[in-house]
Amino acid sequence: MPLVDDVTADLARAALDIAQLRAETASRNVANADVAGYRPEQVDFASVLARLRADLADPEALAQTVAGLRQDGVPVTLKLADSVLGASVNLDDEMVEITVAGAQYQTLADALSRHFGLMRLAVQGRS
């Protein structure tokens, strides 16, 4: 059975991938805002979140799900806006999405850095 730290680090890596994909999708929407007929994309992680929530009660199942995310990547569904006609990019919403995704990415990266820094100190025997 994987160590809890392995699961934590793998979940953090998956969250980094999700934040990156959210920012990339919003960036594509901004870049194509003036393209006639462009339908904004939305990222859907509902299936991943539902599976992780279902596995929270069983550490072994959670470890297997996280291992699958590590091997196969985070399964994502890109959805186009519901309306074919009249769908437009809301630049304010997309800029908020980019900012939020960037902040989440930075926060996760900082947390992982601290986590591995503490592990390094523990291995080296320093305080």
C-alpha positions as CSV (number, residue, x, y, z in Angstrom):
1,M,0.0,0.0,0.0
2,P,1.4,3.4,-0.9
3,L,2.5,5.8,1.8
4,V,0.1,8.6,2.7
5,D,2.7,11.1,1.6
6,D,2.8,9.5,-1.8
7,V,-1.0,9.9,-2.1
8,T,-0.8,13.5,-0.9
9,A,1.9,14.4,-3.4
10,D,0.1,12.7,-6.2
11,L,-3.1,14.5,-5.4
12,A,-1.2,17.8,-5.3
13,R,0.3,17.0,-8.7
14,A,-3.2,16.2,-10.1
15,A,-4.5,19.5,-8.7
16,L,-1.6,21.3,-10.4
17,D,-2.5,19.7,-13.7
18,I,-6.1,20.8,-13.2
19,A,-5.2,24.4,-12.4
20,Q,-2.9,24.4,-15.5
21,L,-5.7,23.1,-17.8
22,R,-8.2,25.6,-16.4
23,A,-5.8,28.4,-17.2
24,E,-5.0,27.1,-20.7
25,T,-8.7,26.7,-21.5
26,A,-9.5,30.2,-20.4
27,S,-6.6,31.5,-22.3
28,R,-7.8,29.8,-25.5
29,N,-11.2,31.4,-24.9
30,V,-9.7,34.9,-24.6
31,A,-7.5,34.3,-27.6
32,N,-10.5,33.3,-29.7
33,A,-13.0,35.8,-28.3
34,D,-13.2,37.8,-31.6
35,V,-13.3,34.7,-33.9
36,A,-16.7,34.5,-35.6
37,G,-18.5,31.3,-34.6
38,Y,-16.1,30.4,-31.8
39,R,-17.8,28.6,-28.9
40,P,-16.1,29.0,-25.6
41,E,-14.7,25.8,-24.0
42,Q,-15.4,24.8,-20.4
43,V,-13.4,22.2,-18.5
44,D,-15.4,19.5,-16.6
45,F,-13.7,17.6,-13.8
46,A,-17.0,16.3,-12.3
47,S,-16.2,12.7,-12.9
48,V,-12.8,12.9,-11.3
49,L,-14.1,14.8,-8.2
50,A,-17.0,12.3,-7.8
51,R,-14.7,9.4,-7.9
52,L,-12.2,10.9,-5.4
53,R,-15.1,11.8,-3.1
54,A,-16.5,8.3,-3.3
55,D,-13.0,6.9,-2.4
56,L,-12.3,9.1,0.6
57,A,-13.7,6.5,3.0
58,D,-11.5,3.8,1.7
59,P,-7.7,4.7,1.8
60,E,-6.8,1.8,-0.4
61,A,-9.4,2.7,-3.1
62,L,-8.2,6.3,-2.9
63,A,-4.6,5.3,-3.4
64,Q,-5.6,3.2,-6.4
65,T,-7.6,6.1,-7.9
66,V,-4.7,8.5,-7.3
67,A,-2.2,6.0,-8.9
68,G,-4.5,5.9,-11.9
69,L,-4.4,9.7,-12.1
70,R,-0.6,9.6,-12.0
71,Q,-0.3,7.0,-14.7
72,D,-3.1,8.0,-17.0
73,G,-3.4,11.8,-16.3
74,V,-6.4,13.6,-15.1
75,P,-9.5,12.6,-17.2
76,V,-11.0,15.8,-18.5
77,T,-14.1,16.7,-20.5
78,L,-13.9,19.8,-22.6
79,K,-17.4,21.1,-23.2
80,L,-18.4,23.7,-25.7
81,A,-20.9,26.4,-24.7
82,D,-24.5,25.1,-24.8
83,S,-25.8,27.5,-27.3
84,V,-24.4,27.2,-30.9
85,L,-25.8,30.7,-31.8
86,G,-25.1,33.6,-29.6
87,A,-22.4,31.9,-27.5
88,S,-19.7,34.4,-26.8
89,V,-16.7,34.7,-24.6
90,N,-17.1,36.9,-21.5
91,L,-13.6,38.3,-21.1
92,D,-14.1,39.3,-17.5
93,D,-15.1,35.8,-16.5
94,E,-12.2,34.3,-18.4
95,M,-9.7,36.6,-16.8
96,V,-11.1,35.7,-13.4
97,E,-10.7,32.0,-14.3
98,I,-7.1,32.6,-15.4
99,T,-6.3,34.5,-12.2
100,V,-8.0,31.9,-9.9
101,A,-6.3,29.0,-11.7
102,G,-2.9,30.8,-11.4
103,A,-3.4,31.5,-7.7
104,Q,-4.3,27.9,-7.1
105,Y,-1.3,26.7,-9.0
106,Q,1.0,28.9,-7.1
107,T,-0.5,28.0,-3.7
108,L,-0.2,24.2,-4.5
109,A,3.4,24.6,-5.8
110,D,4.4,26.5,-2.6
111,A,2.7,23.9,-0.4
112,L,4.5,21.0,-2.3
113,S,7.8,22.9,-2.0
114,R,7.4,23.3,1.8
115,H,6.3,19.6,2.1
116,F,9.4,18.3,0.3
117,G,11.6,20.8,2.1
118,L,10.4,19.4,5.4
119,M,10.9,15.9,4.2
120,R,14.5,16.8,3.2
121,L,15.2,18.3,6.6
122,A,13.8,15.2,8.3
123,V,16.0,12.9,6.2
124,Q,19.1,15.0,6.8
125,G,18.4,15.2,10.5
126,R,18.4,18.9,10.8
127,S,15.9,21.1,12.5
